[in-house]
Each structure stands twice: as structure tokens, then as C-alpha cells.
Amino acid sequence: MANVLVTGGAGYIGAHACKALSRAGFNPVSYDNLSNGHGEAVRWGPLERGDVLDATRLSEVLARWRPVAVMHFAGLIEVARSVREPALFQRTNVEGSRVLLAAMAAAGCERIVFSSSAAVYGEPEETPIPETHPLRPLNPYGAGKAEVEAILTQTAAAGRLRFAALRYFNAAGADPDGEIGERHEPETHALPLAILAALGRGPAFRIYGRGYPTPDGTAVRDYVHVSDLARGHVDALRYLLGGGGSLAVNLGTGHGISVAELVRTVGAVLGRPVPTSDAPRRPGDPAVLVAAPARAEAMLDWRPEIEDFESIVRTAAAWHSRLEGRPA
């Protein structure tokens, strides 16, 4: 089996990608310092402990496994924390990517699938958002993703790399087989926060603003199932291995779900209400973020398979209920 180095392979999306890689006949080699990931999530290939800022360790691992490509998930993900600690995000997410790319170049590894984000777009000028939309990130997290995309573009233009930057919208859900799921400490994503609130394992779910220009006044987001995201990374890898050129694509459903709809759906799936509290609208939170996913379908032959939002919620609820020891 061909080896693929997966930085951040012990994390939420990285672990799902490792499972998808294994199913597709690849050997995923997880490279993770376990600061945010979980060792027990590495189940489909070996784990190499290390940090993306450690050039020597990266070089050792690349030399040992000689991967055909890298999937790069490693980094910090909390948008609010990026506002508080921009230098930390610059060092970890941007400089870490530079170190990784230098190690790849020295090892002769010339293909990378990069975990980017819809946060690169900022306040949308049009919805759904196409890949041609200007990149105007509103926070250091999104700015870092855009900067890494620029570095990848420059490196590719020099003829030393081919990349796929996957700009995904709101990752959600859990492995339908129940083997892995979302577990962040602290948790910052809307769907698990709503589930934890309903299960009595977290505080009331905070609704940040009810005055948006949307049908019910709450913000609208595009939730894409994590297994579909993982499959998108495998599709992007196959595209690059087949000789495809560098590209950036959105991964999303093209459909929006409001915060109020999310709360109602979680309550219906769990059969118990989601306690909520109101909070002011957060600066820089757009009213609507929905993907235009046509390029991914055209270039990668990718489309979401778990598209119904209630189905996404059911996979997440089953995972969190199992952790709680209760039936979903």
C-alpha cells in the first residue's frame, strides 16, 4: 500500500480521513503531537509522535515512510482564540506549514492536500460563495489559512509542488460506524455544543444574535458531514496522483441551516429540548455562509452523500450519547 503522511491524523477530521484512506487502499501514517488529538483515534495506520515545527522529526518520518503525498490537518482551529493569540496561530499554522513544506521538498515529496477553510472568504459578497470570491478573512485563523494557500500557490508556480486546498465549511457529524467522532477540549463547534447542552453535559447553548437578515433572524451555515469531508480528501489525493494540477475547491452541501433550525433538529433527534441562552452577535460573524460546491463535483467528482441535516445530527448524537453511556 502507498503511504500517505497525515499531519494532525489524531484529530477530528484527520482521523476520519485516515479511515477513508485505509478504505481506499492507502496506508495513513498519522503525524501528531497529541496536544489536541487523541491517540485512540489512530486506528488505521501507525502513529508518529511529532510537531510540525520540528523539522528534524518531520525529516525522519518522511525518510522512513517515503509517502506519495501529505494530507495537512495539523494546526490550531479556534477562531476566538486566534483573535486573542494571533502570534501563536501565525507560528503554529503558518510557520508550521512552511517547515512541513521545506521538509517535503528535501524528501522529494511533491503532493499535498491542505485543510483550508471557508474562513478565507470573510464577509461574503455573494451567496452561495464560489471559489472566485475575493479572499478577505476577518480573523487571524482565516488569515493564516489564506497565507498558507498563497505559499502553496507560489511553491507550485516554481514547479516544486502540486496541491489541493480544500475550503470546507462547517464540519459536523461523526463516523456512521461509531468508531470515531468529535471531541475537542474545549468544544467550540455549534452542533456538539447543542448536543452536550441537551444531554446535560454542558451549559445552555448560546445563540449569538437574533437580528440577522435571515428568515428566522439567526445565522445560517453550511454543515457538511465529516465523512464526506474525509472522502473529499481522498478524491483530491487521487486527482493529484493522477496528474491533476493545483487547485482550490469548496467542500460544502450548498444548503444553509440556521442556528434556530439546528437547535430544533437536535431537540427532535434526542427527544429532549436544548437549553439556550441569548448572547450578542459576535463581531465579524456573517449572516450567511453557504458553499457553491460545483467545482469540487466537476474537478474531483465529489458530492456529499450524507446531505440531510437530520442525518448529520443523528450521527453526532449517537457518538455523544455513546460517550455518555445513553442510547441515542
ZAMAR-456712 format. One record per residue (C-alpha): x, y, z; residue number from 1; residue in three letters. Coordinates in Angstrom, 2 decimals. Layout:
BEGIN
PT  X  Y  Z  NUM  ALA
...
***
This chain:
BEGIN
PT  0.00  0.00  0.00  1  MET
PT  1.18  3.52  -0.76  2  ALA
PT  1.90  5.59  2.33  3  ASN
PT  0.26  8.97  2.95  4  VAL
PT  1.54  11.20  5.76  5  LEU
PT  -1.40  12.72  7.64  6  VAL
PT  -0.39  15.61  9.89  7  THR
PT  -2.97  16.00  12.64  8  GLY
PT  -4.14  12.44  11.98  9  GLY
PT  -5.29  12.01  15.59  10  ALA
PT  -7.70  14.95  15.31  11  GLY
PT  -11.38  15.08  14.39  12  TYR
PT  -11.20  15.43  10.61  13  ILE
PT  -7.73  13.90  10.33  14  GLY
PT  -8.85  10.63  11.95  15  ALA
PT  -11.85  10.37  9.63  16  HIS
PT  -9.52  10.99  6.70  17  ALA
PT  -7.26  8.16  7.89  18  CYS
PT  -10.21  5.78  7.90  19  LYS
PT  -11.19  6.90  4.39  20  ALA
PT  -7.60  6.46  3.19  21  LEU
PT  -7.42  2.95  4.60  22  SER
PT  -10.68  2.02  2.90  23  ARG
PT  -9.27  3.37  -0.37  24  ALA
PT  -6.19  1.14  -0.13  25  GLY
PT  -3.66  3.62  1.30  26  PHE
PT  -1.60  3.34  4.48  27  ASN
PT  -2.22  6.51  6.53  28  PRO
PT  0.75  7.47  8.70  29  VAL
PT  -0.50  9.88  11.37  30  SER
PT  1.92  12.58  12.47  31  TYR
PT  0.56  14.28  15.59  32  ASP
PT  1.87  15.76  18.84  33  ASN
PT  -1.42  14.80  20.57  34  LEU
PT  -1.83  18.27  22.03  35  SER
PT  -5.39  18.34  20.68  36  ASN
PT  -5.78  14.94  19.05  37  GLY
PT  -6.43  11.58  20.71  38  HIS
PT  -4.13  8.60  20.37  39  GLY
PT  -7.05  6.16  20.45  40  GLU
PT  -8.40  7.75  17.25  41  ALA
PT  -5.35  6.48  15.32  42  VAL
PT  -6.73  3.09  14.29  43  ARG
PT  -5.99  2.65  10.59  44  TRP
PT  -2.23  3.06  10.42  45  GLY
PT  0.84  3.90  12.50  46  PRO
PT  1.24  6.95  14.73  47  LEU
PT  4.43  9.00  14.63  48  GLU
PT  4.61  11.49  17.51  49  ARG
PT  5.92  14.87  16.44  50  GLY
PT  5.24  18.56  15.91  51  ASP
PT  5.01  20.30  12.55  52  VAL
PT  7.50  22.87  13.81  53  LEU
PT  10.09  20.13  14.38  54  ASP
PT  11.97  19.99  11.07  55  ALA
PT  14.31  17.21  12.19  56  THR
PT  11.49  14.94  13.32  57  ARG
PT  9.49  15.59  10.14  58  LEU
PT  12.53  14.71  8.03  59  SER
PT  12.99  11.46  9.94  60  GLU
PT  9.38  10.43  9.42  61  VAL
PT  9.35  11.39  5.75  62  LEU
PT  12.54  9.42  5.17  63  ALA
PT  11.15  6.36  6.99  64  ARG
PT  7.82  6.17  5.20  65  TRP
PT  8.50  7.90  1.84  66  ARG
PT  4.87  8.96  1.38  67  PRO
PT  3.37  9.56  -2.06  68  VAL
PT  1.66  12.66  -0.62  69  ALA
PT  0.87  14.57  2.55  70  VAL
PT  -2.53  15.49  3.97  71  MET
PT  -2.04  18.52  6.18  72  HIS
PT  -4.56  18.96  9.01  73  PHE
PT  -2.24  19.89  11.89  74  ALA
PT  -2.88  23.29  13.44  75  GLY
PT  -4.98  25.31  15.84  76  LEU
PT  -8.66  25.73  14.96  77  ILE
PT  -10.36  28.02  17.50  78  GLU
PT  -11.29  31.27  15.77  79  VAL
PT  -11.91  33.20  19.01  80  ALA
PT  -8.55  32.09  20.38  81  ARG
PT  -6.86  33.26  17.17  82  SER
PT  -8.16  36.77  17.90  83  VAL
PT  -6.71  36.62  21.42  84  ARG
PT  -3.42  34.97  20.42  85  GLU
PT  -2.65  35.84  16.79  86  PRO
PT  1.12  35.28  17.16  87  ALA
PT  0.53  31.71  18.36  88  LEU
PT  -1.67  30.97  15.34  89  PHE
PT  0.85  32.54  12.98  90  GLN
PT  3.62  30.37  14.38  91  ARG
PT  1.70  27.11  14.61  92  THR
PT  -0.45  27.26  11.49  93  ASN
PT  1.64  29.31  9.06  94  VAL
PT  5.22  28.72  10.16  95  GLU
PT  4.40  25.07  10.83  96  GLY
PT  3.21  24.76  7.24  97  SER
PT  6.43  26.37  5.99  98  ARG
PT  8.51  23.87  7.98  99  VAL
PT  6.44  20.98  6.61  100  LEU
PT  6.81  22.18  3.01  101  LEU
PT  10.58  22.55  3.41  102  ALA
PT  10.83  19.02  4.80  103  ALA
PT  8.69  17.70  1.96  104  MET
PT  10.90  19.41  -0.62  105  ALA
PT  14.03  17.91  0.92  106  ALA
PT  12.41  14.46  0.88  107  ALA
PT  11.21  14.80  -2.72  108  GLY
PT  7.51  14.63  -1.76  109  CYS
PT  5.65  16.91  -4.17  110  GLU
PT  1.92  16.47  -3.49  111  ARG
PT  -0.12  17.90  -0.62  112  ILE
PT  -3.81  18.10  0.25  113  VAL
PT  -4.28  21.10  2.52  114  PHE
PT  -7.05  21.53  5.07  115  SER
PT  -8.21  25.08  4.32  116  SER
PT  -11.42  26.81  5.35  117  SER
PT  -14.32  28.98  4.25  118  ALA
PT  -12.87  31.46  6.77  119  ALA
PT  -10.59  32.66  3.96  120  VAL
PT  -13.56  34.46  2.34  121  TYR
PT  -14.62  36.73  5.18  122  GLY
PT  -17.89  38.63  4.74  123  GLU
PT  -19.49  37.16  1.60  124  PRO
PT  -20.33  39.44  -1.30  125  GLU
PT  -22.48  36.71  -2.85  126  GLU
PT  -24.14  33.52  -1.60  127  THR
PT  -23.55  30.66  -2.26  128  PRO
PT  -19.84  31.53  -2.23  129  ILE
PT  -17.79  30.49  -5.28  130  PRO
PT  -14.03  29.89  -5.23  131  GLU
PT  -13.59  33.06  -7.29  132  THR
PT  -14.80  35.15  -4.34  133  HIS
PT  -12.11  37.53  -3.01  134  PRO
PT  -10.17  36.26  0.00  135  LEU
PT  -10.82  38.78  2.80  136  ARG
PT  -10.54  36.87  6.09  137  PRO
PT  -11.90  38.55  9.21  138  LEU
PT  -9.73  36.87  11.84  139  ASN
PT  -6.18  35.53  12.27  140  PRO
PT  -7.35  31.93  11.82  141  TYR
PT  -8.77  32.65  8.37  142  GLY
PT  -5.85  34.93  7.51  143  ALA
PT  -3.44  32.10  8.31  144  GLY
PT  -5.29  29.68  6.04  145  LYS
PT  -5.22  32.23  3.22  146  ALA
PT  -1.50  32.83  3.78  147  GLU
PT  -0.72  29.12  3.58  148  VAL
PT  -2.76  28.91  0.36  149  GLU
PT  -0.62  31.75  -1.03  150  ALA
PT  2.57  29.93  -0.04  151  ILE
PT  1.31  26.77  -1.75  152  LEU
PT  0.46  28.75  -4.89  153  THR
PT  3.91  30.33  -5.00  154  GLN
PT  5.65  27.00  -4.44  155  THR
PT  3.56  25.35  -7.14  156  ALA
PT  4.36  28.18  -9.57  157  ALA
PT  8.04  27.44  -9.03  158  ALA
PT  7.40  23.87  -10.21  159  GLY
PT  8.19  22.21  -6.90  160  ARG
PT  4.73  21.13  -5.74  161  LEU
PT  1.17  20.31  -6.71  162  ARG
PT  -1.56  20.93  -4.14  163  PHE
PT  -5.28  20.76  -3.48  164  ALA
PT  -6.58  23.33  -0.98  165  ALA
PT  -9.96  22.20  0.33  166  LEU
PT  -12.00  25.08  1.71  167  ARG
PT  -14.59  23.40  3.82  168  TYR
PT  -17.47  24.98  5.56  169  PHE
PT  -18.87  23.69  8.89  170  ASN
PT  -17.56  20.18  9.55  171  ALA
PT  -20.17  18.22  11.50  172  ALA
PT  -21.30  14.76  12.49  173  GLY
PT  -19.42  11.58  13.36  174  ALA
PT  -18.38  8.34  11.72  175  ASP
PT  -21.63  6.45  10.91  176  PRO
PT  -19.99  3.25  12.19  177  ASP
PT  -19.48  4.91  15.58  178  GLY
PT  -15.73  4.31  15.65  179  GLU
PT  -14.65  7.95  15.89  180  ILE
PT  -16.28  11.31  16.44  181  GLY
PT  -15.82  14.90  17.55  182  GLU
PT  -14.14  15.53  20.90  183  ARG
PT  -12.46  18.90  21.37  184  HIS
PT  -11.26  20.31  24.67  185  GLU
PT  -12.67  22.89  24.93  186  PRO
PT  -15.50  22.29  22.49  187  GLU
PT  -16.29  25.31  20.29  188  THR
PT  -18.41  23.90  17.44  189  HIS
PT  -22.13  24.56  17.35  190  ALA
PT  -23.54  21.07  16.81  191  LEU
PT  -21.69  19.27  19.62  192  PRO
PT  -22.31  22.21  21.96  193  LEU
PT  -26.06  21.91  21.32  194  ALA
PT  -25.97  18.14  21.84  195  ILE
PT  -23.96  18.45  25.06  196  LEU
PT  -26.40  21.08  26.34  197  ALA
PT  -29.36  18.79  25.65  198  ALA
PT  -27.61  15.85  27.35  199  LEU
PT  -26.92  17.98  30.42  200  GLY
PT  -23.19  17.71  29.92  201  ARG
PT  -22.61  21.35  29.08  202  GLY
PT  -24.00  24.83  29.65  203  PRO
PT  -27.02  26.21  27.84  204  ALA
PT  -26.38  26.60  24.13  205  PHE
PT  -25.61  30.23  23.34  206  ARG
PT  -27.33  31.83  20.36  207  ILE
PT  -25.14  34.72  19.24  208  TYR
PT  -27.59  37.20  17.79  209  GLY
PT  -31.19  37.02  16.60  210  ARG
PT  -31.24  40.07  14.38  211  GLY
PT  -29.62  38.70  11.25  212  TYR
PT  -31.29  39.33  7.86  213  PRO
PT  -32.31  35.67  7.60  214  THR
PT  -35.76  34.01  7.67  215  PRO
PT  -35.67  33.39  11.44  216  ASP
PT  -33.14  36.04  12.44  217  GLY
PT  -30.34  33.60  13.34  218  THR
PT  -27.14  32.99  11.40  219  ALA
PT  -27.11  30.41  8.60  220  VAL
PT  -24.27  27.97  7.97  221  ARG
PT  -23.48  25.11  5.58  222  ASP
PT  -22.93  21.89  7.58  223  TYR
PT  -21.01  19.17  5.74  224  VAL
PT  -20.62  15.69  7.20  225  HIS
PT  -17.11  14.85  8.35  226  VAL
PT  -17.12  11.54  6.45  227  SER
PT  -17.91  13.43  3.26  228  ASP
PT  -15.03  15.79  4.00  229  LEU
PT  -12.74  12.81  4.54  230  ALA
PT  -13.82  11.29  1.24  231  ARG
PT  -13.17  14.66  -0.43  232  GLY
PT  -9.56  14.49  0.74  233  HIS
PT  -9.17  11.03  -0.79  234  VAL
PT  -10.74  12.28  -4.02  235  ASP
PT  -8.29  15.21  -4.04  236  ALA
PT  -5.38  12.82  -3.44  237  LEU
PT  -6.42  10.62  -6.34  238  ARG
PT  -6.75  13.72  -8.51  239  TYR
PT  -3.17  14.76  -7.71  240  LEU
PT  -1.80  11.23  -8.10  241  LEU
PT  -3.50  11.12  -11.50  242  GLY
PT  -1.56  14.17  -12.64  243  GLY
PT  -4.11  16.86  -11.86  244  GLY
PT  -2.90  20.41  -11.45  245  GLY
PT  -3.05  22.52  -8.30  246  SER
PT  -6.47  23.81  -7.31  247  LEU
PT  -8.64  25.20  -4.52  248  ALA
PT  -12.21  23.98  -4.09  249  VAL
PT  -15.09  24.38  -1.67  250  ASN
PT  -16.43  21.37  0.20  251  LEU
PT  -19.97  22.01  1.33  252  GLY
PT  -23.55  20.96  0.66  253  THR
PT  -24.73  24.20  -0.91  254  GLY
PT  -27.58  24.33  1.63  255  HIS
PT  -27.83  26.50  4.72  256  GLY
PT  -29.14  25.63  8.19  257  ILE
PT  -29.92  28.38  10.68  258  SER
PT  -28.90  28.26  14.32  259  VAL
PT  -32.57  28.06  15.32  260  ALA
PT  -33.06  25.12  12.93  261  GLU
PT  -30.02  23.41  14.43  262  LEU
PT  -31.47  23.75  17.93  263  VAL
PT  -34.85  22.35  16.83  264  ARG
PT  -33.29  19.42  14.97  265  THR
PT  -31.04  18.43  17.88  266  VAL
PT  -34.01  18.53  20.23  267  GLY
PT  -36.10  16.38  17.90  268  ALA
PT  -33.35  13.80  17.38  269  VAL
PT  -32.54  13.47  21.09  270  LEU
PT  -36.14  13.73  22.23  271  GLY
PT  -35.27  16.42  24.75  272  ARG
PT  -35.09  20.22  24.48  273  PRO
PT  -31.84  22.09  24.01  274  VAL
PT  -31.46  24.71  26.78  275  PRO
PT  -30.49  28.02  25.16  276  THR
PT  -29.40  31.47  26.16  277  SER
PT  -29.13  34.61  24.07  278  ASP
PT  -25.87  36.47  23.55  279  ALA
PT  -24.90  39.49  21.46  280  PRO
PT  -23.93  39.00  17.85  281  ARG
PT  -20.19  38.41  17.57  282  ARG
PT  -18.17  40.92  15.52  283  PRO
PT  -17.23  39.51  12.13  284  GLY
PT  -19.91  36.80  12.09  285  ASP
PT  -21.53  36.87  8.63  286  PRO
PT  -25.26  36.32  8.39  287  ALA
PT  -24.96  33.53  5.81  288  VAL
PT  -22.06  31.23  4.86  289  LEU
PT  -23.04  28.67  2.25  290  VAL
PT  -20.75  26.98  -0.27  291  ALA
PT  -21.05  26.85  -4.03  292  ALA
PT  -19.67  23.28  -4.39  293  PRO
PT  -19.88  22.86  -8.19  294  ALA
PT  -16.11  22.98  -8.75  295  ARG
PT  -15.49  20.05  -6.41  296  ALA
PT  -18.04  17.99  -8.32  297  GLU
PT  -16.54  18.97  -11.68  298  ALA
PT  -12.86  18.60  -10.76  299  MET
PT  -12.89  15.86  -8.11  300  LEU
PT  -16.17  14.08  -8.86  301  ASP
PT  -17.09  14.80  -5.23  302  TRP
PT  -20.52  15.43  -3.81  303  ARG
PT  -21.87  14.93  -0.29  304  PRO
PT  -23.54  11.61  0.44  305  GLU
PT  -24.91  12.45  3.91  306  ILE
PT  -26.62  15.67  2.87  307  GLU
PT  -29.75  15.69  5.02  308  ASP
PT  -29.05  17.73  8.16  309  PHE
PT  -31.09  15.46  10.43  310  GLU
PT  -28.94  12.52  9.33  311  SER
PT  -25.80  14.51  10.16  312  ILE
PT  -27.22  15.29  13.61  313  VAL
PT  -28.11  11.64  14.20  314  ARG
PT  -24.51  10.51  13.66  315  THR
PT  -23.23  13.17  16.06  316  ALA
PT  -25.93  12.44  18.65  317  ALA
PT  -25.16  8.72  18.52  318  ALA
PT  -21.47  9.41  19.14  319  TRP
PT  -22.00  11.77  22.07  320  HIS
PT  -24.75  9.62  23.57  321  SER
PT  -22.41  6.62  23.41  322  ARG
PT  -19.74  8.59  25.27  323  LEU
PT  -22.39  9.43  27.87  324  GLU
PT  -23.49  5.79  28.08  325  GLY
PT  -27.03  6.56  26.96  326  ARG
PT  -28.91  5.30  23.89  327  PRO
PT  -29.13  7.81  21.03  328  ALA
***
